[in-house]
Amino acid sequence: MSDYTYPVLFGMGSGIFARLIMLRTDYRQYPTYLHGKIIHLALGFIASALGAIFVPALIEENITAITFLTLAASQFREVRNMERNTLVQLDRYELVSRGNTYIEGIAIAFESRNYLVIFTAILTTLSYMLFPFLLAVFVLILCLIGSRILMDGGKLKDIVEISYVKPHFEGEGLYVDNIYIMNIGLTERREEILKYGMGFILKPKNFNARATIANLGQRQAILHDVSTALGVYRDSGTPAFVPLAKRDLDDGRVGVFILPQERDVEKAIEVIGNTPTLENAIRLPTNRQTEEKDRGI
C-alpha cells in the first residue's frame, strides 16, 4: 500500500463531506430530490479526487497529473452551463419567474462549490501528511466552516429594513405606501387585491444598498422567493395578480406587492430578509466616489 493512500482517502472523504454540507434543498426545491442531488454528489466526488491527488502529484513532481486540474476547471464551467440551461427551461413554467440574474447567480454558486471541494481536499490531504491526525481533523473543520460561510453569502436583511404596509387604491391606481404599483380597472379585481394582497417597504440602509435593490434581477428574486415560500394567488392569464416591486425614485425605497396564498406577515418578512443578495446585482457607487476623491478628481 502506498504512503499516499490514507492521505488521499482522507482528502477525498473530506471533499465529499464538504459537498454534502453545501448541498441542500430548501423551500425553492432546487436542486431537485433525488436525481439533481446525485449529479452534484458525483461531481463533488470527482472534484474531491482531483484535489486529493494533487498533493501527491506535486510531491512526486508529476506535472502531467497536475494539468488535470486545468481540465477539471473547464469541466466545472460546463456545470454552470448545465445549471443555467436547466433553470432557464424550468423558468418558463413558473407562475413567478426567477429571472436571468437569479439563474446566473445559482449557476455560478454551483460551479464555485466544486472549487471549494477541491480546496478542501487539497488542504486536508496536505495536513494529513504534514501534521498529526487530530490537527488534520481540525483543518477539516475549519474548511467546512469556511465553505458554509462562503456558501451562504449575503442576505437582503443585511442591507435593507423591511416593514409591512397594507396596499391601498387611489382611484384605479394601486399603491404600497406612496409607491405606485400598477393600474387596476376592474372593480372585482380591486376587491380581490385588497382581500389577498400584501405590501412591504424595503428601506435601504445606505447608498450602496439603494443601488443594489434598484436592480431588476434582485427585485425579481425577492418576488420569486416569497411566492415560492408562501404560494401565489394567481394562475396563467391573470396579469392583475402578478407580484411586482417598484421603486420610489426620490429616496430609493422599494415597494413589494404580493398576493400569497398564506398571508403570514412575519414569515413573509423573514423570507424577504433571507433572499440572497445577488452577486450580479451588487453595486458599490460610494467606493467609486471615494476612489475619485483619492485621485483628486
Beta strands, then each sheet from edge to edge (+ up, - down):
strand 1: 160-165
strand 2: 168-170
strand 3: 173-176
strand 4: 179-183
strand 5: 198-204
strand 6: 244-247
strand 7: 254-258
sheet 1: 1+ 5- 7+ 6-
sheet 2: 2+ 3- 4+
end
